[in-house]
Amino acid sequence: MCRGWASGSTPCCPISRPASTPVLSALIIRRRGELPPGWRNICCVGVLLGDHRFTCQESSEISFRSYLRESGVSQRVLEPLKTHESNEGGYQATRQLLEQHADLVMIYAPCGGIEGGVQALLDSGRRQIDLLCHGPLLGDELALIDGTIPLMLRHRIDVMADAVIATCLNGGSEQRDHFAQVTVPFELMTRENL
């Protein structure tokens, strides 16, 4: 089930953890190999969440941490900061990560307010930090092209809307005592496949 719209942010819907988390985590493993040997064990990864009450975001964070642990990746994953699902919240949370962690190499953000996070990274000039997020978001193609976002898991809004409408139409004819679970495909977006 999608979470609601917040002022100035784009919606985020749950993404299949088994399919998405290994892809994102694999980028950390690749990035770890590019770091100088002395830095490989001391770099950190930031996490941004809209709010801890969004179980889809909590589940994404848990899966992300779990996959890194199982893969033997030794980067320190920081406690998540809240974006409050707003661009200003995303900007402030990203600035806080940048100011407090000189060893930051990546930010994982399965939430809203990422437009602010992109802007904070651009303003900082720290181009070596990867921002991995779920989308779509405003300006996502430009952020992919300039490398601010190297990889995004993006839903197609038209496909999602069709699935929601079909579920609502079918829901009246079916007797249910639980939520409907609908699988909606997502795209792995990089600058190379735009």
Secondary structure, DSSP 8 states (H G I E B T S, - for coil): ------TT--------HHHHHHHHHHHHHHHHHHS-GGGTTT-EEEEEES-TT-HHHHHHHHHHHHHHHHTT---EE---EE-TTSHHHHHHHHHHHHHH-TTEEEEEE-SS-HHHHHHHHHHHT-TT-EEEEEE--TTHHHHHHTTSSSEEEEE-HHHHHHHHHHHHHHHTTS--SS-------EEEE-GGG-
